[in-house]
Amino acid sequence: QVQLVESGGGIVQAGGSLRLSCAGSGGRFSRCGMAWFRQGAGEEREFVASISSTGSSTYYLDSVKARFAISRDNAKNTGYLQMNSLKPEDPAVYYCAVLPLPAGTTPGPGGLYDYWGQGTQVTVSS
């Protein structure tokens, strides 16, 4: 079992930055690939970014590739999503999710993620 808790969401002006955190517990976090998803009001859940268990490889949604950065610190069992230059289309509830994968394998949008956090709200004001 892996428990995930997101934090760091809030209200930010367009063009601003936020850093989301995903704290994992349960002992398997460092052996899992991790991803961030988001779901806006009335919209379907959307893949944002993912990272391998070792942090050696990443994968991004095209629309965030130049603005967001996913990272992790396995010593702290924590993953991050640095979001810069936030736009009006970015507001959503952001979720982290993990699944066990071989070291160096990056999970994709269609991965069968076993564990999810409760989400953290990101609001962008214009």
N, C-alpha and C positions, 0 to 999 in steps of 0.2 A: 504494500500500500504506500502511496505517496499522497500527502496532503499539500495543497498549494494555496497560498494566500497572496493575492495581489494588493499592492498599495501604490500610492503616488499619483493617483488621478486627481483631477480638480478642474478649476476654471482658469483658462489662460486666454490672453488676447491672440488674435490671428497674428502669425509671425513669431509667436513665442515658443517656448520649449517646456517640456515635461520629461521626467524620467520615471518610468514605471518599474516597479520591482515585483518579483515573484519569488516568495520564500517557500522553499520546499522542505518537507520533513518526512520521515519514514525510512530513511536509509538508502533509497535507491535513486535519488535525484541525480547523482553524478553519473549514473549509468543510463540515463534517459536522454533522448533528443527532446528538445523543447521548442515550443512555438507560441507565438502570440496571434490571437484572432480578435476580431472586433465585430460588434453588432450594433448598428444604428437603429434608431426608433423605426419600426415598421419595415426593417430590412432583414435580409438573410445574413447569417454569420459569414464573415469574410476572413480569409487567411491574410496575415500581415507579414510575418517573418518567422524564420526558424533557424535553429542552430544545433549542431551536432553535440553529442554528449561531452566531447573534449573541447568544444569551442573552436575547432579548427576550420569548420566550414559553416557558411550561412546561406540563406536563401530569402529573397524578398519579393513581395508584391511590387510590380513595376512602378506603381504610382507613389510608393514610399521609399524606393531604393536610394534616392539621393538625399533623403531627409531623415530617415530613421536608421538606428543602429541597434542590433540585437547583440547581447553579450551575456556572459555568465561567469560566476565565480563559484566553482565547485567546493572550494574550501569553506564557503559560507552557505552552500546549498541555495544559492540565489541567482535568479536570472534577471535581466534588465532589458528594457526597451527605451532607448533614448530617442525622443521625438523632437525634432527641430523644425522650424518654419511651419508650424501647424496651420492648417488651412480649414476653411469652413466645411469641407467634406470629411474631415477627420473625426468629428465628435462621435462618440459611441461608447458602449461598455466594452472595455478591453479585457480579454481573458487570456491566461496562460494555460498551457496544456503540455503534458509530457507523455512519452511512450518509450519503453525500453528498446534500444537499438544497439547494434554493434558499434564499437568506438569508431568515430570518424564518419558515420553515416548521418546525413542530414534528413530529417523528416520533411515531407512535403505537405501541400495543402490537403491532400487526400489521405493522409496517414490516419490510422485507427488509434487515436489518442485515448489512452486509458484513463488518465486523470486530468481533471479540470479544476481551476480555481473558481471563486464566486464572482469575479469580475470587479473592475474598478472603472468609475465613470470619468470620461474625459469630455469636457465642454470647451468649445472655442467660441469666444465672443468676437464680434467684428467691430 
